[in-house]
Amino acid sequence: MTRQIEVIVEPSFLPERSSAEDGRFFWAYTIAIVNSGSETVQLKRRHWIITDGAGRSQEVNGEGVVGEQPVLGAG
């Protein structure tokens, strides 16, 4: 939690899109953002660092999420 904003990530393994033989393992992520503060905030940009089981990291940067810049009301 940072400044009363909590980010909750739920990973899901997708075996139908993965191939152990090819060393390809596909994951999807559901992300919830909760504003527990007393002010309305807006998500303008995102910066995720995704680290796999082998310790390799991938950075994701960009405006908003899924093309949106949601407003999160207080509480």
C-alpha positions as a Markdown table, in Angstrom:
| # | Residue | x | y | z |
|---|---|---|---|---|
| 1 | Met | 0.0 | 0.0 | 0.0 |
| 2 | Thr | 1.3 | 3.4 | -0.9 |
| 3 | Arg | -0.5 | 6.6 | 0.0 |
| 4 | Gln | -3.7 | 4.7 | 0.9 |
| 5 | Ile | -3.7 | 3.0 | -2.6 |
| 6 | Glu | -3.5 | -0.8 | -2.6 |
| 7 | Val | -2.7 | -2.9 | -5.6 |
| 8 | Ile | -3.8 | -6.5 | -5.5 |
| 9 | Val | -2.6 | -9.0 | -8.1 |
| 10 | Glu | -4.0 | -12.4 | -8.8 |
| 11 | Pro | -2.0 | -14.5 | -11.3 |
| 12 | Ser | -3.7 | -17.3 | -13.2 |
| 13 | Phe | -1.7 | -20.0 | -15.1 |
| 14 | Leu | -3.2 | -20.7 | -18.6 |
| 15 | Pro | -2.2 | -24.3 | -19.5 |
| 16 | Glu | -4.2 | -24.2 | -22.8 |
| 17 | Arg | -1.8 | -21.4 | -24.0 |
| 18 | Ser | 1.4 | -22.9 | -22.5 |
| 19 | Ser | 3.7 | -25.6 | -23.8 |
| 20 | Ala | 6.2 | -27.2 | -21.3 |
| 21 | Glu | 7.9 | -28.9 | -24.3 |
| 22 | Asp | 8.7 | -25.5 | -25.8 |
| 23 | Gly | 9.5 | -23.9 | -22.5 |
| 24 | Arg | 6.5 | -21.5 | -22.9 |
| 25 | Phe | 4.4 | -20.8 | -19.8 |
| 26 | Phe | 1.5 | -18.3 | -20.2 |
| 27 | Trp | 0.1 | -16.4 | -17.3 |
| 28 | Ala | -2.8 | -13.8 | -17.0 |
| 29 | Tyr | -3.1 | -11.3 | -14.3 |
| 30 | Thr | -6.1 | -9.8 | -12.7 |
| 31 | Ile | -5.3 | -6.5 | -10.9 |
| 32 | Ala | -7.5 | -4.7 | -8.4 |
| 33 | Ile | -6.7 | -1.2 | -7.3 |
| 34 | Val | -8.3 | 0.0 | -4.0 |
| 35 | Asn | -8.4 | 3.6 | -2.9 |
| 36 | Ser | -8.7 | 3.6 | 0.9 |
| 37 | Gly | -7.8 | 7.3 | 1.2 |
| 38 | Ser | -10.0 | 10.3 | 1.7 |
| 39 | Glu | -9.3 | 11.9 | -1.7 |
| 40 | Thr | -10.4 | 10.9 | -5.3 |
| 41 | Val | -7.4 | 9.8 | -7.4 |
| 42 | Gln | -6.9 | 8.9 | -11.1 |
| 43 | Leu | -4.7 | 6.2 | -12.5 |
| 44 | Lys | -2.7 | 8.0 | -15.3 |
| 45 | Arg | 0.2 | 5.6 | -15.8 |
| 46 | Arg | 1.3 | 2.1 | -14.9 |
| 47 | His | 4.6 | 0.5 | -14.2 |
| 48 | Trp | 4.6 | -3.2 | -13.4 |
| 49 | Ile | 7.7 | -5.3 | -12.8 |
| 50 | Ile | 6.9 | -9.0 | -13.5 |
| 51 | Thr | 9.4 | -11.5 | -12.3 |
| 52 | Asp | 9.2 | -15.2 | -13.4 |
| 53 | Gly | 10.2 | -18.3 | -11.4 |
| 54 | Ala | 13.7 | -18.2 | -12.9 |
| 55 | Gly | 14.2 | -14.6 | -11.7 |
| 56 | Arg | 13.9 | -12.9 | -15.1 |
| 57 | Ser | 12.1 | -9.6 | -14.9 |
| 58 | Gln | 10.0 | -7.8 | -17.5 |
| 59 | Glu | 8.9 | -4.2 | -17.1 |
| 60 | Val | 5.5 | -2.9 | -18.4 |
| 61 | Asn | 5.1 | 0.8 | -18.7 |
| 62 | Gly | 2.3 | 2.9 | -20.3 |
| 63 | Glu | -0.6 | 5.2 | -19.9 |
| 64 | Gly | -3.6 | 4.0 | -18.0 |
| 65 | Val | -4.7 | 0.4 | -18.0 |
| 66 | Val | -6.4 | -1.4 | -20.9 |
| 67 | Gly | -6.7 | 2.0 | -22.6 |
| 68 | Glu | -8.5 | 3.6 | -19.7 |
| 69 | Gln | -7.5 | 6.1 | -17.0 |
| 70 | Pro | -9.9 | 5.2 | -14.2 |
| 71 | Val | -11.0 | 7.6 | -11.5 |
| 72 | Leu | -11.1 | 5.9 | -8.0 |
| 73 | Gly | -13.3 | 7.7 | -5.6 |
| 74 | Ala | -12.4 | 8.1 | -1.9 |
| 75 | Gly | -12.9 | 5.0 | 0.3 |
